[in-house]
Amino acid sequence: MESLWRVETHAHTAPVSPCGRLAPEQLVEQVRAAGYDALFVTDHYTPEFFAVHPTGEDYRIYLERYFSGYRRAAEAGRKAGLRVFPGLEVRLYDGPEDYLVYGVSPEQLAELPCLAFLSLEELHAAVRSTPDGVLVQAHPYRDYLTCQDARHLDGIEVLNANPRHDSHNDRALAYAQAHGLLMTAGSDVHQVGDAGGASMVCPPFSNGQEFARLLRQGCAAWRSGV
């Protein structure tokens, strides 16, 4: 029987995410030591990072910078035996909410408009314009956030295990269940000691698109811990 993977779906690197305290190599070390088989680097994709509304070749230059943390982590992962995949945590210009994106490759992202300057409805349409893209609202019930309209989401992060926030995960789970949304869990790794709080458990996959398909097929289960 094929072994299941334990996947960290929510983590940040210091070069890209201002709130991150771990170099990509340190992130890989932390996640691997916690017992995971795979990691999604979901650095903050924000209006501030992109500074202006870049298009065309300018946007591709910004994207190269944005994925620098992921690429370093992927190289460290190859050496350490941890599979590392690219994801996003998008914040839009018109609100503080965060959205995790899976199943959209850096190459596919380069063909889309800069996501940070879209409305939520436009963001959802852009993600869904790719064959496998999935849009998940992260920690929607933190005190400074608002859970968004289920019609413009594919899923909800029902368990966010960041130890410095009360994400009111029970409310997130209830919302996802009430609206039939996909459910994810992640540790929201920013610094030493954060890894190991939550995971997704699923069959092995070779890229982010396959992981997104596993989510849609109900083949990935969320759980507390690793």
N, C-alpha and C positions, 0 to 999 in steps of 0.2 A: 504494500500500500504506500502511495506517495506521501511523503511527509508534508505537513502544513508549515507555512512560513508565519512567523510573527513579525508584523510590519509596523514600524513607527511612521505615522502619516503626517506629523506636524512638528517641524523643527527648523531652527534658524541658525544662520552663520553670522559671525561678527563683521566680516567685510561688507555685507550687503544690508542686513537688518540692523538699524541703529540700536535696538533693544537687545541684540544678541551679544553674548559675552564669550562665545566659544569660536575659536578658529575652526575652519572646516575639518582639519585633521583632529582637533580635540572633540568635535561633535561626533565624528565617526568612532573615536575611541570610547566615548561615553555610551553611545548607542550599542555598540558591539559588546561592551562589557556588561550592559544590562540584559543581554540575551536575545537581541533581535536578529533576524535574518536579513531584513531589508529596511531601507530608510528612504523617505521622501523629504527632500530639502524644500521647504516652503517659505522662502524668504519673503519679506514684505515688499509687495509690488504696489507702490503708492504714487500719488501725484507729486509728492516732494522728491521722490527718487528720480522721476523722469523730468522734473523741473518745468518743462513746457510741454506742449502737445506735439511730440516729435512724430514725424511721418517718414516713410520711405527709408532711405539709407541712414538718416539720423536716428530713427527708431531702432534700427538694427544695431547701431553702435551702443545705444543705451541697453539693449537686450544682452549684448556681449558682456557688459559690465554686470548686469543683473544676474546672469547665470555663472559669474565667476566663482561664487561660493559653492554652488552645486558642482561645478567641474573639479574644483580642488577636492571636494568631499568624495566625488566619484573616483578620483585617482587614489585617494587614501583608502577608500573602501576596497578597491581592487587588491591592494597590498594586504589589507586586514581580513579579507574574506567577508565583507559586508556589501550587499548589493545596494547601490545608491541610485535613486531616480529623481527626475526634476518634477517639482510641483510649484504652485503659486499660492500666496496669500494676498489677495487683492483688496485694497481699500479704495473706494471711489471718491471722487472729488466732492460729492454732495452729502457725505455722512461718515460717521466713525466706524460703521460695521465692516467686518472682515469676511472674505469669501475664499475658501480653499478651492483650488482648481486642480483636477487630476485628468490625465488622459490627453492633454494637449502638449505636444512636443515643442521644444524651442523653435524648430523649423516651421511648424504650423503657426506658432505664435507670431512669428515674423511676418506672416501674411495677413494678420488681423490688425485692426486699429489699436492704438494704445488703450488698453482696457481700463486704466485708471480714470479716464475722462469720459466714460460711458455712464448712462443710467443703468440701474440694476436690470431692467428689462432688456436693454441693449447688450449688457454683459452676458446675460443668460443666452440670448440669441447668438452672440459671437462664439461662446463656448460650445453651444449645441450645433454650430455650423461645421465643426470638426466631427469626424466620424465617431469618436469615442468620448468627447469631452464631458466632464461631470462638474457641476457647480454646487458647492456645499457651504452653507453659512456656518462660520466658525463661532463657537461659544456665544450663541445668540442672546442669552439671557444674563450676561454680565450687566451690572447696574447701569452702565453708561451706554448700553446698546439697545436696539429694538429688533426683535425677531421679525423678519420680513415676510412678505406675501408668498405663500407656498407655491403659487402659480409661477413664480419667477426663480424657483430653486429646484434642484434635483435632490438635494439631501440636506441633512442637519448634522453637525458634530454633536452627538448626544452625550459624549463623555470627553471633556477637556480636563486633563489632570494637572494643569499648571498649579503648583502649590501656593502661588502668591495671589491667586484670584479665586473668588467664589463665582463659578460659572453657572450655578443653579442648573446643574445637569439634569435633575429630575424634570424640570420644566421643558428643557430641550427635548428630552426623550418623549414626553407626553405630546409635544407639538408634532414631532416626526411621526409618531404612531397615529395621531388623529388625522394627519394629512397624507399618509402613505408614502412618506419620503424615505430616501436612502439614509442609512445611519452610519456614521463613522466615529472613531475614537482616536485620540492622540495625546501624547504627553505634553505637547507645546514646549519643546525643549529650547531654553534660552541660555542656561548656565549649568555649571557643575551640579549634579544631583537631581536634575529634572527628568532624565531619561528613566523609563521603566514604569511610568504611571498608568499607561493605557496602550492598547495595541489593536490592530486588526489581525485576524487569523484567517488565512486563505491558502489555496494551492499556490505553488510556485508560478511566477510569471516572468517574462523577459523584458517588459517595458511598461511604461505608465499606461499605455493604451490597453494592454491586457488586464492590468489591475482595475481600470475603470470598467471594463466589461465584466470582470468578476463581481464588482460592486452591483452592477445593474442586474446580473443574473442571480443575485442573492447568495453568492458563493464566498463572501467575505463577512465574517462575524466580528463584531466589536466586543471588547472585554476590558475589564480593569486589570492593570498589571501586564506582564509579558507572558 
